[in-house]
Amino acid sequence: MTAGALARRGFSDSTRALRLMTEAGLDARADTAVIDALSAAPDPDQALLGLIRVLESDPDPAEVLDVLREEHDLRDRLGRVLGTSPALTDHLVRHPGDWRELRGADAARSPEPDELRRGLLHTVGADPHSAAPTADPAVVEDGTCEALRHTLRVAYRRRVLRLAGRDLTGLCTVDEAAAELADLAASMLDAALAVARAEQPEDAALCRLAVIGMGKCGGRELNYVSDVDVVFVAEPAEPSGPDVPVDDQAAMRAATRLATTMMRIPSETDAEGALWEVDPALRPEGRNGPLVRSVAGHLSYYERWAKTWEFQALLKARPIAGDAGLGLAYADAIRPLVWQATGRKDFVEDVQAMRRRVVAHIPADETERELKLGPGGLRDIEFSVQLLQLVHGRTDDRLRSGNTLEALEALSEFGYVGRRDAAGLSEAYRFLRRVEHLLQLERLRRTHLMPDPATPDGPEHLRRLGRALGFTADPVRELTEARRRVSSEVRRLHEKLFYRPLLNAVAQLPDEEARLSPEQAKIRLEALGFADPGGALRHLESLTSGVSRRAAIQRTLLPVMLGWFSDSPDPDAGLFGFRQVSDALGTTPWYLRLLRDDVRVAERMAWLLGTSRYVTELLLRAPDAVAMLADDADLVRRGPKVLDAEAEAAQRRYDTAEESVAAVRALRRRELLRTAAADLLEVSSVQEVGSALTDIAAVTIEAALRLAQNRVVAASEDEPLTRVCVVAMGRFGGGELTYASDADVMYVHDPLPGVDTGAATKQALAIVRELARLLEMPAAEPPLKVDTDLRPEGRSGPVVRTLESYAAYYGRWSQVWESQALLRARPIAGDPQLREAFTALIDPIRYQVGGIDSSAVLEIRKLKARMEAERLPRGADPTLHTKLGRGGLSDVEWVVQLTQLRYAHEYPDLRTTGTLEALDVAVAHGFLEAEDGAVLEQAWRLASRVRGMVMLVRGRGGDSLPTDLRVRAALAGAMGCRSTEDEEGVWEGPAEQLTEAYLRTTRRARAVMERVFYDD
């Protein structure tokens, strides 16, 4: 065989390969069968070098070559092992003669679990038939337990070598390999426990110890190198006589020492390297809990304290080593609890939080390469199957397998999952496990990461992996495409698996075998967070039944959208809202096309409908506004000039004031929806939301004022007698309106030259009353209520005054609180010259030369204290009231406003009506420490956001965090809070998370306020 022929067979340096073969005793012409076996390996060069190392380490290399020439099966197995796993090649070099493990009929046969157990126990001299097998160090040459441990570890590696030979040559499936690895790990633990008993006979005499396999080991689907998850159960040994007392605590201490010793043996590092880690973290209380518990101790914990994820983990619990009777007693006691998990409070939220936690822990640069935890990875498949098992296994014990593929087959066979979906998911699972096994075999190290093509050796690593999987034309490209295709399919089926059969419970879907009964569908909907599963089924039936194009498209959309509804705070409201919008727009071609072609719109729509009653109500009044969800650019705040131009254009289309103002209010409704959607989708900040709400309110008032003036003048058959302007006050003036805010205003008018003041005032009053009527008249569009209580003399004073009257009042009667209120006064509508004149009038009052004196400061402090004592609603919790509570909006705003009253006369940049703008300036000039300013800003933003979200979620306003925990949880979900787990394994739900964050933030703000506001 020439160098060229070797190159064609895959050797990268064929000349070197030919030389190495000659040196090793291979005849390039006569030994073509051996060379062909090497070239069939994933890496022929690596296989050749490995063979040379094996020959060099063997005392009789000629025998090795002779057997290779004669035995086809050995050639294939050894070549694949050498060309796949440098780690197993190292084992063959360390242990000359172990190549025989790949030879003969035994090497081609899958062993039974008991055979593996007996073999490893015999290796350490233990009796497999004993109730508590104990190792005998005499079976090893130097008679020490250390040598016994090493012998056991070598025996384990030999079994892995034999399995790899079968696995890499296709003599066993990936399912069979995983099951054998789990049985081998269980046998290893039994033998390790036998060694521990030999080392600690006193401890062994005091207790019975059982090892419960969890995770992949418990499910008989273990990897080549994976943590072996376990839980330990112990009981005192039977007393040696009737008068011998049983010391439970001593027994538990002894069992703990035995378990600790046993755990160390597989993870020790000697010449063989660590086999794998034994991980007991799934035990009750996790790493903080005792390593060993009795059966009663386990039961007590699971009945009182266990979280949903712990019951999910128990799906795979299986006795694997130690005292068999005790292990079965544990399994019998625990099993019934697993199937009650779906009835637990917050089951759905816990399950969703578990998935989010897994995804959140993946480094961003590894997400796409992560076989196990990444999108479309193994965990997605396992998670889907386990959740369906928990939901339906409660009433159907045929689904209770701890093995993923067996459970998936049962779900398909008994009608819970479509057969084609189950087959697709099983195929994907096997592919991902196969890739995972090959990656781990290389170095016998735990990994779930695909090679990184950006690294120097990444492409070559991918090529070897692709060849091992049978991709020969272009291994890297074929492997990459297959991986991408499988991940995409898993993601699709992961979403479809839960929800597609729900549709088939109410609509006859073509080519779909899974057909849940109505009762099974209700159970699944309940587990997915729907409070009214019967109602949800009716909505699904309405949306999907029939042969219309609309029904067909919605049958395609809903399996995915139901998942999004389930993730929202109120799935029932989301689905019902979607039905209502679809009823209104279902025959509109662009609507269905938009949802079908732009998944982002469908996802956003599901989230908004399932989160916000306010948005749902606005959307139902104009369903065509769904189109704005397609692009963030359509959601951002639009400027006042654009809005004003649209308002004028809307007015011109109608003849009557009522019709015209209705058109302007419709414009406002659309902008409210735009702003609310941007808010909930986190496209806009709380400041941008306030500005947007303020702008549309101002434009609406400006338009209504024009209409009111025209109508009043026309009705009186007179000429205009006065100029009018509207001054925004409070949050309106500060550009900080919320969804539930009234528009606080003052009205100013200025009689035209030569006009009687009384007649002018009468006309001005008629205009502002007509303005209020138009803004608040009953209509389909949301009203805009104007509030004039902040005018001079409050409700006792005239609704509208002349500019001269304002000047006289402020000159003679103005009090310090009115100067403070004027800090936020901003003319927003009406005659431009009058607006400028009013601003010029009030500036000297709110920005007094020299600032306010000490008596005024004292008065402001008294007002603040009185407001807290008198204005807080009865029964309101002062720590949770966003407006008047401790550390809330009022605290921040009064600190800012006192600073403005003191220093704005000297610093023009302090002359702003916005709270945060003034706060930034105060910090810049050193009136506040930067840290204090940051604390106040954070509190103001959080309180403002909570206040706005209360309206969005409930559809009605509120100034406190809701006392109803369900509503508070929905509010927290709308604000992006998710269940989290701290370092000690303690879970915190969204409502608790929001409450704690709010209390912590406002507590800090209150401390700053008390120190700064009352400090001279």
N, C-alpha and C positions, 0 to 999 in steps of 0.2 A: 504493500500500500504506500503510495507516494504522499508527499507533503500536501500536494494539491487535493488529494482525496480526503485527507484529514481535515483540511480547511472546509471542504464541502460538508463534512460531518459536524461542523460547529466548533472545532478547536481554533482558538483565536490566534495562537502562534504555532502553526502546524510544524514548522521546522524544529522548534524546541520540543514539541510534543513527540515527534518522531525520535528525537535523540533520547528523551526520557524513557520512552517505551523500550528502546533497545537496551538502555542501561538496566531497566527493570527485568529484562529477560523475556519481553514480549516480542514475538516475531510479527512485524507489520503485515507480512503476507499470510502467514499461517493462522495468526490469532485474530482474524477479522471478527469472530463472534464476540470475543472479549472487548475488542475496540468498539464494535457496534453498541455493545451494552453501555460502555462509557459515554459514547457520543449521544445516546438517548437520554442521558441525565440532563437536568436543567442547566448544569454548568459542566460541560465535558472537561474543561481544563482542571476545574476543582476536583472532579471525580478521578482524573488521572493522577493528580498529585496526591490525593487521598489514598489511592491504591498503592502508590509507591511507598508512602509512609507506613501503610499496613504491612507491606512486604518487608520493609526494613526492620520493623519491630517484631516480626514473627520469627520464631526459631527455625522454622522450616518453610521458607518462602516458596520453594519449589512445589511443596504440597498445595499451597494456596493456589498457585497458578494452574496446577494440574486439575484441581477440583473445579476451578472457574471454567477451564476449557471443556470440562465434561458436563457440568450442570447448568442448564439454561436458567432455571429459576433462581439459583444463587447469583449468577451473573447479573440478572435483572435487578434483584433486590439490593445487592451490594452496590451496583453502579448507581442506582437511584439514591440510596442513602448517602454515598460518598459525594455525589454531585448536588445534594440538597442541604446536608447538615454538617458543617465543619465541627459542630459540637459532638455529634455521634462519631465522626471520624476520629476525634481526639479520644473518645472512649475506646474505640477499637485499637488505637495505638497504645493506650495505657493497659489494655487487657488483651494481649495477644491470644488468639484462639477464639475470641468472642464472635468472629465472623461466622463461626459455626451456628450461632443463634439464628442466622438467616438461611439455614440449610435444612432441607428435608420436609417431610409432611407436617411435622409439628410447627414449623415456621409459617406454614400456609394456613394453619387452622386457628380460628378464634377460640380462646380458652373460655370456659365457664367461670363465673365469678368465684365459685367455691374453689376451683382449681388454683386461681391466683392467690386466694387467701391461704390455702394449704401450703402452696409453694413458698411464700414469704415467711410464714410461721415456721416451716421446717428449716428455712435458712438460718433462723435464730435459735433453733433447737426447741421450739415450743410445740406443745401438743394441740393440734387444731380441734380436737374433740373435748378439750377441757373447758369448763365454764369460764375460767379465767386463765387463759394460756400465759405461761411465764417462760421467758427465754432462758437458755442455758449457755452461758459463756464458754463452756467446755467444747462447743462445736467449732470454735475458731482456734487458730493455732496458738495464740498467746493467752487465751482464756480470759481476756478482759472485755468489759462492756464496751469500751471504746472501739476495739476491733470488731465487736459484734455489730455496732452501729454502722461501721464502714462496710462490712460485709452485706448488711441489709440494703444499704444505699446502692452498692454495686449491683446487687440482684435486681433492684428496681430498675436501674438503667438498662440492664439486659432485657427486661420485659418491654421497656419502651423501644429499644432497638428492634426487637422482634416485631412489635406492632408497627413501627415505622416502615419496616420492610414490606409488610402486607399493605399498609395504607398507600405507600408511594407507587406500588405496582397494581393498584386497583383490586386487591383481593378482599378488601372490606370497604364498606361505605363510610362516609363521614359520620353518620349516626352511630354505626357500630364502633368506629374508632373512639368517638366521644364516650360511649357507654363503657368500653373497655378501660379507658383512662380513668373514669370515675370508679370502676371496680378495683382497678389497680391502686388508686389512691386510698380507697377504703381498706384494702388489704395491707397497704403500707402502714396506715394508722393502727390497724390491729396488731401488726408485728411490732411497731414502735411502742405501743402500749405494753406489749409483752416484755420488751427490753426494759421499759420503765419499771414494771413490776419486779424484774430481776434486780434492778439497781436499788429499789426501795421496797423490800419485802414487808417491812412493818406497815407502811402506808397501804400496800395492797391488801393486807389482812384486815384493815379497818373499814373498807368501803367497797361498794359496787359502783363502777363507773361505766357510763354509756356515752358514745360519741354519736351525735346527730349530725348528719350531713345536710348542709344548706346550699342554696345557690345551685351552681352547675353540678357540683358533686352530688348534691341531694337529688337533682333531676336526671342523673346519669347522662350528662352532656358536657363533660369536662374537657378543657383544652389540654394540650401537651404541657404547657406551663401556665398555671393559674393559681391564684390563692385558693386554698381549699377552705371554704367557709364551714365552720362547725359551731355547735352548741354542746355544752357538756351537762349531763344529768348524773347525779350521784345520790346514793342512799347508803346508810350504814350497812355494813356486812351483817349477816345473820349472827346473833349472839352464839358464843361457843357453848353456853349452858344456861339453864333457867335462872341462875343466880348472877349471871354476868350482865351488868348494865350496859346499855347502848348509849354511847356519847355522840350525839348528832354533830356537835360542833367539831369534835376531833375527827369525825369521819369526813366532814366537808373540808377540813384543812388537809387531810391526807389525800383526798381526791383532787384538790387543787394542786398539790405538789406533783401527783402522778400526771395530771393533765399538762402541767407546765413542762415536765420532762419530756413527755410524749411529743408535744408541739415542737420542741427544739430539734428533734432528730431529722425531720425532712429539710429543715432550713439551715442546718449546719453547713459550713463551708470547709471542705477538705479538698483533696485532689479531684473528687467528683463534682465539686461545686454544689451550690444549693439546689435541691430538687424543686421545692416550692415552699411558700409560706402557709402556715396554718393560721387562719384568721378567725378569731372568736368574736368579732365586732358585732355580729348580728344577735348576740345574746341580749337578754333583758337589760335595759339601761345602757346598752352599748359598752364602750370601753370603761365607763364609770361603774358598771355593775360588777358583782362578784363573778369570777370565772366559772364557778360551779354552783348549781342550785339543785335542790330536790325537785321531784315532780310537782309536789304541792307548791313549792316556791315559784316554779314556772307558771303554774295555773293561776296563782294569786296575782302575779304581775300581769299576765295577759288579760285576765278578767277585769282588772282595775285601771291599768295604766297604759297598755299597749296602744301604739299609733297604728293607723291604717297600713302604713308601709310594712310594719312588722308582721301583720297578718298576711300581706302579700308575700313576704319572704317565707312565711311558714308553708305556703303552697308546695314548696319543694323539700320540706323537712322529711328526712328518712334516716332511720337508724343504720349506721354503717360500720361501727366498730364497738368493741367493748362488750359489756353485759347485754346480751340479746334480749333477755326478758325485760330488763329495765328500759331498754330502748323502745320496745313495743308498748310498754305501759305508758311511756311519755307520748308516743304517737297517738295512742288511743285516747288519751286525755286531752291532747291539744287539738286534734283534728276537727272536732265539732265547732271550736271557736273560730276557725278560719272562715267557715261558711256563713258566719253571722256578721262578717265585717261590713257588708254592703248596707246593713241596717244601722250602722253607726252614724252619729251626727258628723256632718262635714266630710262624708266619705269622698264625694266628688272633688271637693276643694283639696283634700289631702292628696288624692291621686294626681291631680293636675300639678300640685306643688312638687310632688316627687319628680315628675317629668321635667319641670322647669329647673329643678335643682341639678339634675343630671346634666342637662344641656349647659347650664351656667358654669359648670366646673370644667368644661372643655376649653383649653387655650384656643384663642381665635385663629391662630395660624395652623392649628391641627384639625379644625372642625371637619374639613372636607376629606382628610386622610384617615379619620377615626372610624374604624370598622365597627366598633362596639357602641359607642355613645353618640356618634355623629348622626345627622339627619339621614334617615333611610338606612340606619345601621341595625345591628343585632338587637340592641335594647328596644328599638321601636317595635320589632316583631315580638319580642318577649313581653314587653309591656302590654301590647294589644291583646295578646293571648291570655295573659294573666288577668287583665281587667275583665275580659269576657268570662273567664272561668269564675271569678269572684261574683260576677253579676248573676250568672245562670247556674253555676254549680251549687248555689244554695238550695235549689229545688231539683237539680238533676245531677245525681252522683256519678253519672257516666262521664262527666267532664273533669273529674278530679285527679288527673294525672299530673305528676310533678315535672314531666318531660314536655318541653315546648312542642316538638313535632307530634308526639302522641296526643297532646291536648288539642292541637290544631286539627288533627285528623278527626278527633271526636266531635269538635265543634262543627266541622263540616258534615260528618256522617249524620249527626242528629239535628241538622237544619238550622244551626245558629250562624253559620258562615257559608257563603256560596262556595261550591266545590272548585270552581275555577279560581276564585280569590284565594282559597286555602292552598290550592296547588301552586299558584304563583308565589305565595308567601313562603311555602315550604321550600320551593326551588331556590328562592333568594336566600333563605336562611342557610341552606346547605352550601351555597356558593360562598357566602360570607364566612361561614365556619371553616370551609376548606382553605380559603385564603389565610384566615387567621392561623390555622394549624401549620401551614407552610411557613409563615413568617416566624412562628415560634420554634419550629424544628431547626431553623438555621443555627441559632445560637443557644437553643434551649433556654430562652429568656422570655419573660412575660411581656408581650407587646400586642397592641391592637392597631398599630399605625402602619398604613401603607408607606412604602418608601417615598421620600421626597424627591421628585424629579429635578428640583433646583440644586440639590447637593451634588458634589463631584461623582460619587458612586451611585447616585439615585437611579439613573437610566439603566445601568448594568444590573442593579438589584431588581428593578422592574422586569428586565428581560428574563432573568433567571426565574422569577416568580411566574411570569407569563408562560414560559416553557413548561414549568412544573404543572401548570393547569391545562396543558395541552394546546396552547396557542403557539403555532409554529411559523406561520407566514410572516407576521409582524407582531411579535409577542407584546411589546410595550403598548402599541396602539390598540391591539385587540383586548388586552387586559384593561386598559384605561376605559375603553368604551363599554366593556362588560360591567365594570365596577359602577360607572355612571348610570348605566341602564338599570342595573339591579337596585341601586339606591333610589332612583326615581320611581321605580315600580313599588318599592317598599313604602315610600312616602305616600304614594297614591293609595295603596291598599291599606296602609295604616289608618288613613282617614276614612276610607270606604268601609272598612271592616265593621265598624260600629253602626254606621248609619244607613248603609244601603239596605240591609234586611229590614230596617224600620219602615222604609218606604214600601217594601213588598208586603208588609202587614196590612197596608191600606190600598195598594195599587198593584195590579198584575204586571210585573215587570218582565219583559222578554229575556229569555236565556239567563235566568237567575234562579238557582235552585233553593237558596236559603229563603225560607218563608216562615217568619215568626208568627206565632199566634198573637191575637190582640193582647192577651195577658202577658206573654213573654215580652212583647214590645213595650208594654207599660213598665215592666220591671226594668228593662234596659233604659228607658227614658228617665225613670226615677233615679237610677244610679248615675245617670249623666247630668243630673241637676235640675230636671224639669219637675216643678212642684205639682203640676196638673197634667199628668201623662195622658189622661183621656182627652183633654182639650188639645194637647199637642198632636195626638193621632188624628183628631178631626181636622186640624189645620193642614197636616200632611196630606190627608185624603183630598181636601179641597184643592191643594196646590198641584197634586200629581196625577189625579185620576183623569181619565179621558185620553183622547187621541190627538188633541190639539197640539200645535207647535209649542204653545206656552207650557202645557203639561210636560211635553217631552224635554224641553230645555230645563225646566225646574226639577225634573227627575235627575237630570245630570248635575245640577247645581247643589241640590239639597244635601246629598251625602257629605259634601265638604262644608256647606254652610251650617249644618246642624252641629258640627264640631265647633265652629266659631260661636254659635249661640251658646253652646255648653260652656265655653270659656268665658262668656260674658257674665256680669253680675245677675242678670235676670233672663235666663234662657226662654222662659214662657213668654215674656213680653217681647223678646226679640223675634220669636217665631210668629207670634200673633201680628206684630207690626209688619213683618215681611209679607204675611198674607194680605194685610190691608193695602199695603203699597202695591203689591202685585195685582190685587183686584182692581186697583185704580189704573195701573199702567200695563197690565198683562198683555193687552192687545196692541200696545205701542211698539212698533218694530225696533226702535233704537234702544228701548229699555232692556229687552231680553238679550239683544245683541251685545249691549254694554256689559251686562252681568256675565254673559257667557265668555266674552273675549277678554275682559279685563278683570282678572281675579282680585286685583287690589280693591276695585269698587265693591265687589261682592263681600269681601272680608270686612271692609270698613263699614259697609251698610249693616252687616250682621252685628258688629261691635256696637255701633251707635244705637241700633234698635234695642239691643239687649242691655244697654247701659242707661239710656236717658229717655225718660218719659217726655221731657221738654222737647228734645229733638224729634221724637216720634210724632208728637202732636203737630209740630211745625211742618214736618215732612208730609204728613197726611193731608195738610191743607194745600200743598203744592208738590206732589210726588215727583214731578219732572226735575226737581232740584237735585235728585240723585246724581245727575250728570256731573255736578261740581266735585264729586268725590274722586273723580278720575285723576286729578292733578293737584299737587300741593299749591301750585300757583293760583288755582281757582279758589283756594281757601284763605289766602292771606288777606289781611285788611286792605280795603280799597280807600283811596284818599277822599277827603271831603269834597273836593272839586268834581271828581268823577260822580260821586253820589248826588251832589247837588244838580249836576247836568241831567242825570237820569230822572231825578224828581221833577225837574221842570218839564222834561219831555213827557213824563207820565201825566202831569197836570194838563198839558195842552191837548191830550187826547179826549178829554171829557168836558161836558158842558156845565155840570153842577159842581158845587163845592164838595158835596158829599161823595160823588163819584171820584172827583179828583183826589181828595184826601184818602179815599179808600185805595187808590192806586199807589199813593205814596206810602201808605201803611203796608201795602203788599210788598213794596220795595224794602221797607224796614223788616218785614217778616223774613224775607229772603236773606237779608244781611244778618239777622239774628241767627238763622240756621247756619249760614256760612261761618259765623264767629263761633257758635257752639260746637260745630263739627271740628273746626280748627283747634279749639280748646281741648276737646276730648281726645283728638288724635295727636295732640302735643305738637301741632304745627305752629301754634302761637303761644307766646308767653302770657303770664297773667297781666302784664302791663299792656301788651298788644290787644288783649281781649278788652280791657277797660277802655282803651283808646277807640277801638272799633265800635263798641256799644255807645260810647259818647258821641262819636262822629255821626252815626246814623240817627241818634236821638236829636242831635242839633239840626241835621238836614231835614228831618221830619217836622220839627218845630218851625224852622224857617219856611218850609213850604206851606204848612198849615197857617202860619201868620199871614203870608201873602193872600191866601184864600179868605181868611177871616177879614182882613182889611178891605178887600174888594167887595165882599158881601155886605159888610156893615155900611160902607160908604154908599153902595148902590141902593141898599134898603132905605137909607135915610134921605135919598135923593139930594144929597149934599156933597160938597167938596171935602176932601180930606182936611181935617182940622188940626191934626197933630202928627208928630213922628213917634213911632213906638219901637222899643227894643226889648229883647228878652235877655236877662242876665242869669247865667247858670251859676248855681251855688253848690256847696257841699261837694259830694263825689262827682256830680255832674260838672261842676266848675273845675274840679281837679283832673278831669279826664279819666275817672276811675269808676264809671258806672258798672253795676253788676246786672245780671239778668233780671233780678227781682227789684231793682232800684226804681223808686219814683224819680222823676226829674225835678229836683229842687230849683226853683226859679224866683226871680224878682222881676217885676214889670216896671219899666221906666217910659214916660212919654214926655214930649216937649212940644207945647202948642206952637203952631206956625205963627209967623209974625202977624199981629193984628187980630188974632183969634181970641175970643173969650176963654179964659182958663177953665171955667166951669163947663162950657160946652165941649171944649177939647177933652177934658177929663171924662165926661160922659161918653164920648165916642171911644176913647181909649179903653174904658171899662167894658164897653160893648164888644170891642175887638178881642180883648183877652178872654172874655167869657165865651165868645164864639170859637176862639182858638182852643180852649179847653174842651168845649163840646165836640168839635171835630176830632180831636185827638182821642177822646174817650167814648165816642158814641158806639153803641152796640154794632158789631160787624164781625165778619169771619176773621178779620185780621186782628192781631194782638193790639190792645189799646196802649197808649202812652199816657200815664197819669202824671199831671204836673202838680207840684206841691209848692205853695207860696208861704209856708209857715216861717221861713227864715227872713221874711221881710221886716222892716222896722215895725216895732210894737207887736210883732207876731200876728196872731189871729185877730187881735183887736185893731190893728192898723188897716188903712186902706189897701186894697189889692194892687192898685196901680197909683203911682205918684209921679208928679212932674220932676224933672231934673232939679229944678229950683227947690222943690219941697224936700228932696233927698239932701240937698246941700244944707238947708236950714236945720233939718233934723240932726244930721251928723255933726253940725256945728254946735248945737245946743244940748242935745240929749244923748248922744252916742255913748254907749258903755264899752268897757273893755272887751266883753264877749262879742260885741258887734264888730269891733276891729279885727278880732280873731276870725270871725265868720267871713269877713270881707277878704281875708287872705286867699280864699278859694273862689272869689267872685270873678266871673269871666263872661262878658257879653258874647252871645253866640248867634243871635238872630236879630233882624230888624235893621233900622236905619244905620248905615255905617258911621256917619258923623256923630250921631247920638251915642253910639257904642264907644267911640273914642272920647267923647266928652264925659261919659260916665266913668270911664277908666281914669281919666285925669282927675275927676272929682274924688274918687275913693283912694287913690294912691297915697296922698298925704295922711289919710286916716289910718290905713293899714301899715304903712311904712313911716311911722312918725319920726320926725327929726330927733336924733338923740336916743331913739328907742324908747321902750316903755320903762316907767320908773318902778321902784321896788314895791310900791303899793299896788300897782297894776299886776305885777308878778304874783304878789300874795293873793290878789283877787282871782287870778287864773287858777292858782293852785287850789283855792277853796272851791271854785266851780268844778274842777276835776273831781275832787273828793265827793262833792255833793252829787254829781252825776253818777258816780259809781254806787253811791248809797241809795239813790232814789230812782234811777232810770233802768236799772237792771230788772228785767221781768221777774215777777214773783215765781219762786221755784226754780229759776234758772241756775245752773251750776256756773259760778264765776270763773272756774278754770277752763270751761269748755265753750264760753260765749265768745264768738269770734269778733264781735264788734265792741262790746263794753267790758268783756272779761279781762282777767289779768294777763298782760302780755299780748292782748289783742290789738285790733286796728286802732282803737282810741288811744291806747298807751303810746303807740308809735307816732300817731299823728299829732298828739298834744306836745310831745317832745319836739317834733319838727316845727310846729307852729310857734311855740314859745321862742325857739331859736330865731325864727323869722321876725317875730315881733321885736326882738332885742337888736338884731343886727342887719335886717334887710335894708334899712335906710342908708347904711354905709356900703353894703355889698349888693350891687344891682343883680348879680347872678342868683341871689337868694329870692328874688322876686318872681317866683314861679308858683303856679297853683297846684302842681303835682307833688305828691308826698315823696316819692323816691328821688325825683330830681332835686328837690330841696335837701333831702337827706344826703345825697352825694355831695352837694355844694357845702353843706355844713361840715362834712368830714374833710373836704378839700381845704377849707379855711381853718381847720383845727378846732372848731367849736365842739366837735365830737371826736373821740378816739376812733381810729379806723375799725378796731375790733368791735367797739360798741355799735358803730354804724352797721357793720355786717350782721350783728345779732338782731338789730331792729329791722333791717331789711328782710332778713330771712323770715322773721315772725310775721311781718306785714304781708309778704308774698304768700306764706302758707295760710294765714287766716283769710286772705282774699280768695285764694283758690278754693279753700274749703267752703266758703260762703257761696261762691259761684257754683260749685259742684253740687251743693245741696239742692239748688234750684234745678240744675240739669238732671239729676238723678230722680228726684221726687216729683218734679213738675210744679212745685210750689216752693216759695222762699222759706228761709229759716236762718237764724243767726247763730245757732249752736250746733255742735256735733250731735247728730241724732242719738236719742237715748235708746231707740229700738236697735238691737245689735244687728239684725238682718239688714236694716237700712244703712247702718254704719259700715257694715261689711261691703255693701254695694257701693257706697260712697268711696270707701278705700280702694275697691277694685277699679272704679272709674278713675281714680287718681294714680293708678299704676302700682298700688301696693300688692305684694304677693306674699304668700306664706314663705317664711324663711326658717332656717334651722341654725342655731348658734353652735359654737364649738363643743358644747356639752350635749348636743343632740336635742335641745329643747326647741319645739316648734312654736312659732308665733304667727297667728293668723293675720289676715289683712286688717281687720278691725282693730286688733290689739296693736298692730304695728303703727297704724295711723294715729291711734290715741296716744301711744307712747311718744311718737315723734312730735305730735302737737303739744303735749304737756311739757316735754323737754324743751322745745323751742320757745314756747311762750313763757315758761318759767325763767329762762335766761333773759328774755326780753323784758320781763317785769322787773328783774333785778337791775337791769340797765336803766329802765325808766325811773325807778325809785331813786336811784343814785344820781342821775343826771337832772331829772325834772325838779327835784327838790333841793338841788345843790347850788349854793350861791358862789 
